[in-house]
Amino acid sequence: MSHFLLIDKAGWVIGYHNGLEPKLFFGADKSVEVGDGAAALSLASKIPLVWLQPETTNFFFMVRDRKKQWYRIRKDLMGEMAVQHFKTANELPDLPLKDIPDIPVDEPSPVQRRFEPLFEGEIFPGLEHRISRESEVDIWEKALLPSLKEDAWLKAAGWLSDPDCWPIITLWNGTPLRVQCYRFNMDGTVTGLFTSNLKNLPRWFWTRFQRGLFDALDQHGFERMDFVVPKTLQSYIGHLVDVYKARKLYGKESDENVRMRYHIPTTLAGIPDWPEPYNQKAFNLSEIVEATRRLQC
């Protein structure tokens, strides 16, 4: 009985089989014999992170750069499935294989969101509100680090690649101002997962900014969003109740958090629109903030 690894055209290990002769499955370009069955299984356990050097038959390498590992797994998976596969691949026993920093790894294709992000675009010249790109994962990791005990980079990577999520980034001339993420549930509701303001701007500014988000959710037919807020942020909880008409879900509190809910049409009705945009001139951020002050909630 012989043991074979299946290799694609680019040199990546994509499968394993044993038998009397090599066979091709899963679109493999070639099948390489590995004498020891345990060694073959070990190599196959790290699919898709193992690479066969072109023009050789037995000189394998393994991707060790974290972002490249993620891109390899993201080639076929998205969201939580990609996260779990990434964890599994890295929890298995390591292999004594060298890394080659310049192993070619293509970025994954953009995620097709289940619901079109209708809020995207420039609200004022230079002030952009859009779905965050996977290449921006380091921004999210930095924002998540203070609040997570788990792997912030991997958590962010999962959200950015999840078709059921809107991972939103707000930028001023390319500088990140805020990141926030929302998940669409199978029961027709929305869950607010995370919000972090990366720049210290007034609450009324962000209140105005959220109008586009709630309008997009309303257009898609969503009526309810649930989320949690740390109990320590009592002033912010009061702001959400007064301005967004959120309500606390009593009996749903934990020792650390308060569970809250938006009725999206009600919330949307209470948020004023932006001031008339002055499309004939450029703005700086302080002018935009000052303009919103006049419509402060």
C-alpha positions, 0 to 999 in steps of 0.5 A, spaced: 500 500 500 502 506 497 501 513 500 500 519 495 498 527 496 494 530 491 497 537 488 494 542 484 497 546 479 500 551 483 503 546 488 499 546 494 497 540 497 489 539 496 488 532 498 491 525 500 489 518 498 492 511 499 492 505 494 497 501 489 497 507 484 497 514 484 490 517 482 487 524 481 481 527 485 479 534 487 482 537 480 489 535 482 494 536 477 499 531 480 499 525 485 506 525 489 508 518 493 510 519 500 513 513 503 511 513 510 503 513 511 504 517 518 508 522 514 503 523 509 497 524 514 501 529 517 502 533 511 495 532 509 492 534 516 495 541 514 491 542 508 491 547 505 497 550 508 503 545 505 506 547 498 510 543 494 516 546 491 515 546 483 520 541 479 521 537 486 517 531 488 518 531 496 521 538 498 515 541 502 514 547 505 508 550 510 505 557 510 507 560 517 505 567 515 498 568 519 495 573 514 497 568 508 495 562 512 488 566 512 488 567 505 489 560 503 483 558 508 479 563 505 480 561 498 474 556 499 471 558 506 468 564 509 466 567 516 465 562 522 467 556 517 474 559 515 475 561 523 474 554 525 478 551 519 484 556 521 483 554 528 484 546 527 489 547 522 493 551 527 492 546 533 494 540 530 501 538 531 506 542 528 510 540 522 518 540 521 517 544 515 521 551 513 517 557 511 518 561 505 516 568 505 515 569 498 510 563 497 505 566 492 498 567 496 493 570 492 488 574 496 481 571 497 475 574 492 471 579 495 465 577 499 458 577 496 454 580 502 447 577 503 444 584 504 446 589 499 450 595 504 445 601 501 449 606 506 455 606 502 458 612 499 461 619 501 456 623 506 461 629 505 467 630 500 472 625 504 467 622 509 466 615 507 462 610 510 463 603 507 464 595 508 471 594 510 476 590 506 479 584 509 486 587 508 484 592 513 483 587 518 489 590 522 485 596 524 479 592 527 484 587 531 487 594 534 480 596 536 478 589 538 484 588 543 482 592 549 475 588 549 477 581 547 480 576 551 480 571 545 484 572 538 482 579 536 485 578 529 481 572 528 475 574 530 475 580 526 477 576 520 471 572 521 467 578 521 470 581 515 469 574 511 462 573 513 456 574 508 451 575 514 455 581 517 456 588 515 463 590 518 463 597 517 468 602 517 468 610 517 474 614 514 476 621 513 480 622 507 483 615 508 484 615 516 479 610 520 474 614 525 470 608 527 469 601 526 462 597 527 459 590 525 452 587 525 450 580 523 443 578 520 440 572 523 436 567 520 430 569 524 430 576 520 433 580 526 439 584 526 445 583 532 449 589 533 456 585 535 461 591 536 462 598 535 469 602 536 470 610 535 477 610 533 477 618 534 474 622 539 468 626 536 461 628 539 456 623 540 451 627 535 456 627 530 455 619 530 448 619 531 447 623 525 452 618 521 447 612 524 441 614 520 444 611 513 445 605 517 438 605 520 435 607 513 439 601 509 436 596 515 429 599 514 429 598 506 431 591 507 425 590 511 428 589 518 425 592 524 429 589 530 436 590 532 439 587 539 445 588 542 449 589 549 452 595 552 457 594 558 454 596 565 459 601 566 457 605 560 451 608 564 451 615 560 451 612 554 446 607 555 442 613 557 444 616 551 441 610 547 434 610 550 433 618 549 436 619 542 435 612 539 429 610 543 432 603 545 429 599 551 433 595 556 431 588 556 430 586 563 431 579 565 437 579 560 442 582 564 449 579 565 454 581 571 457 585 566 452 587 560 446 590 559 442 587 553 438 592 549 433 593 543 432 598 537 425 598 534 428 600 527 423 604 524 422 608 531 429 609 531 430 612 524 424 616 525 428 620 531 434 621 528 435 628 524 438 628 517 444 631 515 445 638 514 444 641 507 450 638 504 455 644 501 457 640 495 460 646 492 466 646 497 471 642 500 470 640 508 474 639 513 472 634 519 471 640 524 466 644 519 462 637 518 462 636 526 460 643 527 454 643 522 451 637 525 451 641 532 446 645 529 441 639 529 444 636 535 439 630 538 
